[in-house]
Amino acid sequence: MIQVILSPDIKEKMKTMILSKKQRLMILVPAGILVVLSLFFILRRIIPKAIKSSDCITITVEQGDVYEPIVATGTVEAENEVLIRSPYSSIIKQIIKEPGTRVLKGEVILVMEDERIKDEIDKLNDQLELKRNTLEKNKLNEFSTTVDLNYSEDVKKLNITSLRSQLSDEEQLLEVGGISPAKIVKTKQEINLAEKDLVMLKQKNSIRLKQLKAEEKGLNLGINIEEKELAEKVNTLVKMRLTAPSNGIILSISNKVGEKVEKDNVLIRMSDLSTFKIAGSVDDKLADYIKTGKNVYVVIDSERLPGRIGNVTPIIENNKIQFNVHLEEKSNPKLISNQNIVLWVVGNEAENAVRIKNLNIFEKEIPNVLYVLKNGEALRREIKIGIKNPDYLQVLSGLEAGEKVIIPKRGMSAFHNSSSVVVNN
């Protein structure tokens, strides 16, 4: 075996060369990794990523009003109070529905004694029967009198006709000298008196017939008056069972069983559940927003019922301001008496603004970047948000009405802040 003996200088040079290679490797490997990573991020931005449309939500940019809600609380109350008065002076016989009871329209609440009014109805029926009988007699009397009067007139007319015939005969006799002129004069006087007597008889007969008509009219008038009184009594008898005029809740009954109540005295107070209003309450720190006429929305489930503030109580109690809200849709079926609800009093408001729906994914963080769907791509847009409420976000810049905004269901991070993303069907 041949051994190579190296001088110390050569050994030192070889060590230096080996060390230089290691140093170069230590520099080149990290640099290569850095280049690869840089290319990855550059290509990631240049080459669009893809996402399925089924994994996204698409909303249309709208134009409409956006308001900032001032949150208050409220209770649903009946808008109208119904007062039921006593229909007749009588005694309370039975109370069927106690105060606090919910009643339906037509249900009996209270019963009053009705014996007295029944007696009055029987008496009126007897009086009416008597007057109807008198009227029938009067009609028969009128008919009989008319027959008699007509007969009298006919007799008078026949007498005049007979006298005129006699006069004609006497005039013929006078021509031949068979009668004196005095006889003709007498006959003419008798005809004249008979005619006057007929005229007077007709006048008397007319007056008598008018009297009979007046008596009949008086009897009919009396009957009509008593028939109306009877109808009122019968109607009052029905009302002696006091019923609910509408659905509602009985608030109070003024008297007890056995007590007498005068006619028209308020006997029952109840709430009318056909229409409602809201009794609102809000922290006194927000008093500047609570003004009469201010717009309010009643929040019931997903519905927003519009209304306006009515009366505002000037007194602060327990750091709260009380006010009433009058609704546009007072009979909405979702309104229930004594129901506690949330009120949104309209604070700052933007009319005819560009807006998007406020989705659940915006609850944690209001977006400053959104993606607009255009020609199968989601294009990145920087936006600026203004007024917001649980329903809508006002978009001050970055979007236009009519554009389609696409949002991944798992959140905006799915787009990795890319400038564009391909959206596959």
Summary of the structure (lengths in Angstrom):
residues: 425
radius of gyration: 53.6
end to end distance: 77.3
largest distance: 219.1
contacts: 1171
relative contact order: 0.19
helix: 41%
strand: 36%
